[in-house]
Amino acid sequence: MIPSNFTISKTAISELIRQSAVGGTPGEMHIDLLPDGFGEGWLYIRLRPGKLTGIPLTRTDGITLFAPSELISLLRSMKLDYSGDLSGGGFLISTPKGAEASACGSGFRMESN
């Protein structure tokens, strides 16, 4: 595993464990970044059960989070959180240095210099 400061909140860990079990891969989830459909440079997180083609990004409290190797350097200093209430929930990700946060909290875009 590549050294990583990627952190996952306790609420996010619980939801990742739940989703991995429902998805048939207990303890294994995969994170990647999807570009927006409008070409504005936004990247949004996508979480799926399993390791897919990723390598371990972090391992904590019963969950291993895998990511594509080309994203490790970008993700390694970020934090994943989960917020939920009676109307639903969703994952939130911290904004990397030099990036602008999306309004929904599940994405960002790098600021242009």
C-alpha positions as CSV (number, residue, x, y, z in Angstrom):
1,M,0.0,0.0,0.0
2,I,1.3,3.5,-0.9
3,P,1.6,5.7,2.2
4,S,-1.5,7.8,2.5
5,N,-2.9,10.5,4.8
6,F,-6.4,9.8,3.4
7,T,-8.8,9.7,6.3
8,I,-12.3,8.4,6.6
9,S,-14.8,9.6,9.3
10,K,-16.5,7.1,11.5
11,T,-19.8,7.8,9.8
12,A,-18.3,7.2,6.4
13,I,-16.6,4.0,7.6
14,S,-20.0,2.7,8.8
15,E,-21.7,3.5,5.4
16,L,-18.8,2.0,3.4
17,I,-18.9,-1.2,5.4
18,R,-22.7,-1.4,4.9
19,Q,-22.4,-0.7,1.1
20,S,-19.6,-3.2,0.7
21,A,-21.6,-5.9,2.4
22,V,-24.7,-5.2,0.3
23,G,-22.5,-5.2,-2.8
24,G,-21.1,-8.6,-2.0
25,T,-17.5,-7.5,-1.2
26,P,-17.5,-7.1,2.6
27,G,-14.7,-4.7,3.6
28,E,-13.7,-3.6,0.1
29,M,-14.8,-0.4,-1.6
30,H,-13.4,1.5,-4.6
31,I,-13.3,5.3,-5.0
32,D,-12.6,7.2,-8.2
33,L,-13.3,10.6,-9.7
34,L,-15.7,11.3,-12.6
35,P,-15.5,14.4,-14.7
36,D,-18.7,16.5,-15.0
37,G,-20.7,16.2,-18.2
38,F,-20.3,19.9,-19.1
39,G,-16.6,20.1,-19.5
40,E,-16.2,22.7,-16.7
41,G,-13.4,20.8,-15.0
42,W,-15.4,19.5,-12.0
43,L,-14.5,16.1,-10.6
44,Y,-17.0,14.1,-8.5
45,I,-16.4,11.1,-6.3
46,R,-17.8,7.8,-7.1
47,L,-17.8,4.9,-4.7
48,R,-18.5,1.3,-5.7
49,P,-18.2,-2.1,-3.9
50,G,-15.1,-4.1,-4.6
51,K,-11.5,-3.3,-5.4
52,L,-12.1,-3.2,-9.2
53,T,-8.8,-2.2,-10.8
54,G,-7.5,-0.1,-7.9
55,I,-4.7,-0.4,-5.4
56,P,-5.2,0.2,-1.7
57,L,-5.5,3.9,-0.8
58,T,-6.2,3.3,2.9
59,R,-7.2,0.5,5.3
60,T,-9.0,1.3,8.5
61,D,-11.6,-0.1,10.9
62,G,-12.6,-3.1,8.7
63,I,-12.7,-1.3,5.4
64,T,-10.1,-1.1,2.6
65,L,-10.6,1.7,0.1
66,F,-9.1,1.1,-3.3
67,A,-8.4,3.8,-5.9
68,P,-6.9,3.9,-9.4
69,S,-3.1,4.3,-9.1
70,E,-3.1,7.5,-11.1
71,L,-5.4,9.2,-8.5
72,I,-3.4,8.2,-5.4
73,S,-1.3,11.3,-5.3
74,L,-4.4,13.6,-5.6
75,L,-6.5,11.7,-3.0
76,R,-3.8,10.8,-0.5
77,S,-4.3,14.0,1.7
78,M,-8.1,14.2,1.5
79,K,-10.8,13.2,3.9
80,L,-14.0,11.3,3.2
81,D,-17.1,11.9,5.3
82,Y,-20.7,10.8,5.2
83,S,-23.8,12.8,6.1
84,G,-27.3,11.4,6.4
85,D,-30.7,12.2,7.7
86,L,-34.3,11.0,7.2
87,S,-34.4,12.2,3.7
88,G,-31.2,10.4,2.6
89,G,-27.5,10.8,2.7
90,G,-24.3,11.2,0.8
91,F,-20.6,11.1,0.9
92,L,-18.6,14.4,1.1
93,I,-14.9,14.8,0.3
94,S,-12.5,17.5,1.4
95,T,-11.1,19.8,-1.2
96,P,-7.5,19.3,-2.1
97,K,-5.0,22.2,-1.9
98,G,-5.4,24.4,-5.0
99,A,-9.0,23.4,-5.7
100,E,-12.5,24.9,-5.5
101,A,-15.2,22.9,-3.6
102,S,-18.4,22.0,-5.4
103,A,-21.6,23.3,-3.8
104,C,-22.8,19.8,-3.0
105,G,-19.5,18.8,-1.3
106,S,-19.0,15.6,-3.3
107,G,-16.6,17.2,-5.8
108,F,-14.1,19.9,-6.7
109,R,-12.2,21.4,-9.5
110,M,-8.6,22.5,-9.6
111,E,-8.2,26.3,-9.7
112,S,-6.5,27.6,-12.8
113,N,-3.3,29.6,-12.4
